[in-house]
Amino acid sequence: MLTLLATALLLLQAVISVHTELVTVPVTVTDARGRHVGGLSREQFRVFEDGRPRPIAVFHYGDAPLTLGLVVDRSQSMRQKGPALLTAVSALLRSTRPDDELFAVGFNDSVTFALAGGRPFTNDVREIETTLHAIPAGGRTALYDGVAEALQHLQL
């Protein structure tokens, strides 16, 4: 009876099989001191699968646009740290490139998106900075709500 039950359970388990033609492998190379090493070519890389070398079908050198979402605490507990926090947020935003997609969520008792007009993303750093500065530092810390809203926003 036990063998029959174990066999039935094995048959009920889903089996997922995936075949891929191309796998993306993003790589950042640093030296022993942690400094970025640039200017490398395809010939300087090797890719292995199950211990066997695989061909590199496509090689692209350079940065790719990123999507960046900030979840910023504007609650009462951050009131005194607010200026330093907003300075750090501004510095981070100003390090982005024009083709990066940005959004921000500020939270205290409630969650506020830093984009007007229902747009999901922007590359306008000042728009995000202005909206985050306008959210009053006060109230409780709705951290989980802020994170949940930001994750749901990424599903758009």
CYANA upper distance limits for C-alpha pairs under 8 A (distance plus 0.5 A):
  1 MET  CA      5 LEU  CA      6.81
  2 LEU  CA      6 ALA  CA      6.69
  3 THR  CA      7 THR  CA      6.63
  4 LEU  CA      8 ALA  CA      6.67
  5 LEU  CA      9 LEU  CA      6.73
  6 ALA  CA     10 LEU  CA      6.78
  7 THR  CA     11 LEU  CA      6.78
  8 ALA  CA     12 LEU  CA      6.85
  9 LEU  CA     13 GLN  CA      7.06
 22 LEU  CA     57 ALA  CA      8.30
 28 THR  CA     36 HIS  CA      8.04
 29 VAL  CA     36 HIS  CA      6.54
 29 VAL  CA     37 VAL  CA      5.95
 29 VAL  CA     38 GLY  CA      7.98
 30 THR  CA     34 GLY  CA      5.61
 30 THR  CA     35 ARG  CA      5.58
 30 THR  CA     36 HIS  CA      5.00
 30 THR  CA     37 VAL  CA      5.70
 31 ASP  CA     35 ARG  CA      5.93
 31 ASP  CA     36 HIS  CA      7.14
 31 ASP  CA     37 VAL  CA      6.96
 39 GLY  CA     61 TYR  CA      8.30
 40 LEU  CA     44 GLN  CA      6.99
 40 LEU  CA     61 TYR  CA      8.29
 41 SER  CA     45 PHE  CA      7.92
 41 SER  CA     61 TYR  CA      8.31
 42 ARG  CA     56 ILE  CA      8.08
 42 ARG  CA     59 PHE  CA      6.60
 46 ARG  CA     53 PRO  CA      7.46
 46 ARG  CA     54 ARG  CA      8.14
 46 ARG  CA     56 ILE  CA      8.36
 47 VAL  CA     53 PRO  CA      6.24
 47 VAL  CA     54 ARG  CA      6.01
 47 VAL  CA     55 PRO  CA      7.64
 47 VAL  CA     56 ILE  CA      7.66
 48 PHE  CA     52 ARG  CA      5.61
 48 PHE  CA     53 PRO  CA      4.79
 48 PHE  CA     54 ARG  CA      5.92
 49 GLU  CA     53 PRO  CA      6.86
 49 GLU  CA     54 ARG  CA      6.99
 65 PRO  CA     97 ARG  CA      8.16
 65 PRO  CA     99 ASP  CA      6.28
 65 PRO  CA    100 ASP  CA      5.37
 65 PRO  CA    101 GLU  CA      7.97
 66 LEU  CA     99 ASP  CA      8.41
 66 LEU  CA    100 ASP  CA      5.50
 66 LEU  CA    101 GLU  CA      6.71
 67 THR  CA    100 ASP  CA      6.41
 67 THR  CA    101 GLU  CA      5.07
 67 THR  CA    102 LEU  CA      6.35
 68 LEU  CA    100 ASP  CA      8.00
 68 LEU  CA    101 GLU  CA      6.70
 68 LEU  CA    102 LEU  CA      5.42
 68 LEU  CA    103 PHE  CA      6.97
 69 GLY  CA    102 LEU  CA      6.37
 69 GLY  CA    103 PHE  CA      5.37
 69 GLY  CA    104 ALA  CA      5.84
 69 GLY  CA    105 VAL  CA      8.12
 69 GLY  CA    150 ALA  CA      7.66
 70 LEU  CA    103 PHE  CA      6.97
 70 LEU  CA    104 ALA  CA      5.00
 70 LEU  CA    105 VAL  CA      6.58
 71 VAL  CA    104 ALA  CA      6.41
 71 VAL  CA    105 VAL  CA      5.31
 71 VAL  CA    106 GLY  CA      6.41
 71 VAL  CA    107 PHE  CA      8.07
 71 VAL  CA    146 GLY  CA      6.92
 71 VAL  CA    147 VAL  CA      7.10
 71 VAL  CA    150 ALA  CA      7.57
 72 VAL  CA    104 ALA  CA      7.88
 72 VAL  CA    105 VAL  CA      6.59
 72 VAL  CA    106 GLY  CA      5.19
 72 VAL  CA    107 PHE  CA      6.83
 72 VAL  CA    132 LEU  CA      8.44
 73 ASP  CA     78 MET  CA      7.33
 73 ASP  CA    106 GLY  CA      6.49
 73 ASP  CA    107 PHE  CA      5.86
 73 ASP  CA    108 ASN  CA      6.91
 73 ASP  CA    141 THR  CA      7.65
 73 ASP  CA    143 LEU  CA      7.77
 74 ARG  CA     78 MET  CA      6.53
 74 ARG  CA     79 ARG  CA      7.74
 74 ARG  CA     82 GLY  CA      7.78
 74 ARG  CA    106 GLY  CA      6.75
 74 ARG  CA    107 PHE  CA      6.01
 74 ARG  CA    108 ASN  CA      5.67
 74 ARG  CA    135 ILE  CA      7.29
 74 ARG  CA    136 PRO  CA      7.13
 74 ARG  CA    137 ALA  CA      5.10
 74 ARG  CA    138 GLY  CA      7.11
 74 ARG  CA    141 THR  CA      8.32
 75 SER  CA     79 ARG  CA      7.31
 75 SER  CA    107 PHE  CA      7.25
 75 SER  CA    108 ASN  CA      4.68
 75 SER  CA    109 ASP  CA      7.65
 75 SER  CA    136 PRO  CA      8.35
 75 SER  CA    137 ALA  CA      5.49
 75 SER  CA    138 GLY  CA      5.02
 75 SER  CA    139 GLY  CA      5.69
 75 SER  CA    140 ARG  CA      5.97
 75 SER  CA    141 THR  CA      5.77
 76 GLN  CA    108 ASN  CA      7.99
 76 GLN  CA    137 ALA  CA      5.94
 76 GLN  CA    138 GLY  CA      4.31
 76 GLN  CA    139 GLY  CA      5.63
 76 GLN  CA    140 ARG  CA      6.79
 76 GLN  CA    141 THR  CA      8.07
 77 SER  CA    138 GLY  CA      8.02
 77 SER  CA    140 ARG  CA      8.27
 77 SER  CA    141 THR  CA      8.15
 78 MET  CA     82 GLY  CA      6.04
 78 MET  CA    137 ALA  CA      7.20
 78 MET  CA    138 GLY  CA      8.45
 79 ARG  CA    137 ALA  CA      5.75
 79 ARG  CA    138 GLY  CA      7.31
 81 LYS  CA     85 LEU  CA      6.51
 82 GLY  CA     86 LEU  CA      6.55
 82 GLY  CA    137 ALA  CA      7.77
 83 PRO  CA     87 THR  CA      6.63
 84 ALA  CA     88 ALA  CA      6.70
 85 LEU  CA     89 VAL  CA      6.68
 86 LEU  CA     90 SER  CA      6.53
 86 LEU  CA    129 GLU  CA      8.33
 86 LEU  CA    132 LEU  CA      8.32
 86 LEU  CA    133 HIS  CA      7.75
 87 THR  CA     91 ALA  CA      6.70
 88 ALA  CA     92 LEU  CA      6.72
 89 VAL  CA     93 LEU  CA      6.62
 89 VAL  CA    129 GLU  CA      8.36
 90 SER  CA     94 ARG  CA      6.49
 90 SER  CA    125 VAL  CA      8.43
 90 SER  CA    129 GLU  CA      7.02
 91 ALA  CA     95 SER  CA      6.88
 92 LEU  CA     96 THR  CA      7.58
 93 LEU  CA    125 VAL  CA      6.52
 94 ARG  CA    125 VAL  CA      7.22
 96 THR  CA    100 ASP  CA      6.96
 98 PRO  CA    123 ASN  CA      6.45
 99 ASP  CA    123 ASN  CA      7.28
100 ASP  CA    123 ASN  CA      6.64
101 GLU  CA    121 PHE  CA      6.03
101 GLU  CA    122 THR  CA      6.10
101 GLU  CA    123 ASN  CA      6.09
102 LEU  CA    121 PHE  CA      5.73
102 LEU  CA    122 THR  CA      5.68
102 LEU  CA    123 ASN  CA      6.24
102 LEU  CA    124 ASP  CA      8.45
102 LEU  CA    125 VAL  CA      8.46
103 PHE  CA    113 PHE  CA      8.25
103 PHE  CA    114 ALA  CA      7.20
103 PHE  CA    115 LEU  CA      7.51
103 PHE  CA    120 PRO  CA      7.64
103 PHE  CA    121 PHE  CA      5.78
103 PHE  CA    122 THR  CA      6.98
103 PHE  CA    128 ILE  CA      7.72
104 ALA  CA    113 PHE  CA      6.55
104 ALA  CA    114 ALA  CA      5.79
104 ALA  CA    115 LEU  CA      8.09
104 ALA  CA    128 ILE  CA      7.11
104 ALA  CA    132 LEU  CA      8.46
104 ALA  CA    150 ALA  CA      8.36
105 VAL  CA    111 VAL  CA      7.15
105 VAL  CA    112 THR  CA      6.12
105 VAL  CA    113 PHE  CA      5.14
105 VAL  CA    114 ALA  CA      6.45
105 VAL  CA    146 GLY  CA      7.04
105 VAL  CA    149 GLU  CA      8.40
105 VAL  CA    150 ALA  CA      7.07
106 GLY  CA    111 VAL  CA      6.33
106 GLY  CA    112 THR  CA      5.64
106 GLY  CA    113 PHE  CA      6.91
106 GLY  CA    114 ALA  CA      7.71
106 GLY  CA    132 LEU  CA      6.78
106 GLY  CA    135 ILE  CA      7.58
106 GLY  CA    146 GLY  CA      7.55
107 PHE  CA    111 VAL  CA      4.91
107 PHE  CA    112 THR  CA      6.59
107 PHE  CA    141 THR  CA      7.59
107 PHE  CA    142 ALA  CA      6.65
107 PHE  CA    143 LEU  CA      7.45
107 PHE  CA    145 ASP  CA      8.43
107 PHE  CA    146 GLY  CA      6.27
108 ASN  CA    137 ALA  CA      7.69
108 ASN  CA    138 GLY  CA      6.92
108 ASN  CA    139 GLY  CA      6.06
108 ASN  CA    140 ARG  CA      5.95
108 ASN  CA    141 THR  CA      5.50
108 ASN  CA    142 ALA  CA      6.03
108 ASN  CA    143 LEU  CA      8.27
109 ASP  CA    138 GLY  CA      8.34
109 ASP  CA    139 GLY  CA      5.82
109 ASP  CA    140 ARG  CA      5.55
109 ASP  CA    141 THR  CA      6.68
109 ASP  CA    142 ALA  CA      6.13
110 SER  CA    142 ALA  CA      7.05
110 SER  CA    145 ASP  CA      8.27
111 VAL  CA    142 ALA  CA      8.06
111 VAL  CA    145 ASP  CA      7.41
111 VAL  CA    146 GLY  CA      6.24
111 VAL  CA    149 GLU  CA      8.17
112 THR  CA    135 ILE  CA      8.29
114 ALA  CA    127 GLU  CA      7.86
114 ALA  CA    128 ILE  CA      5.78
114 ALA  CA    131 THR  CA      5.71
114 ALA  CA    132 LEU  CA      6.93
115 LEU  CA    119 ARG  CA      6.88
115 LEU  CA    120 PRO  CA      7.89
115 LEU  CA    121 PHE  CA      7.92
115 LEU  CA    122 THR  CA      8.09
115 LEU  CA    127 GLU  CA      7.69
115 LEU  CA    128 ILE  CA      7.25
115 LEU  CA    131 THR  CA      8.13
120 PRO  CA    153 HIS  CA      7.92
120 PRO  CA    156 LEU  CA      7.91
124 ASP  CA    128 ILE  CA      7.48
125 VAL  CA    129 GLU  CA      6.78
126 ARG  CA    130 THR  CA      6.43
127 GLU  CA    131 THR  CA      6.81
128 ILE  CA    132 LEU  CA      6.64
129 GLU  CA    133 HIS  CA      6.59
130 THR  CA    134 ALA  CA      6.77
131 THR  CA    135 ILE  CA      7.14
142 ALA  CA    146 GLY  CA      6.76
143 LEU  CA    147 VAL  CA      6.71
144 TYR  CA    148 ALA  CA      6.46
145 ASP  CA    149 GLU  CA      6.53
146 GLY  CA    150 ALA  CA      6.67
147 VAL  CA    151 LEU  CA      6.67
148 ALA  CA    152 GLN  CA      6.61
149 GLU  CA    153 HIS  CA      6.51
150 ALA  CA    154 LEU  CA      6.96
151 LEU  CA    155 GLN  CA      7.38
152 GLN  CA    156 LEU  CA      7.92
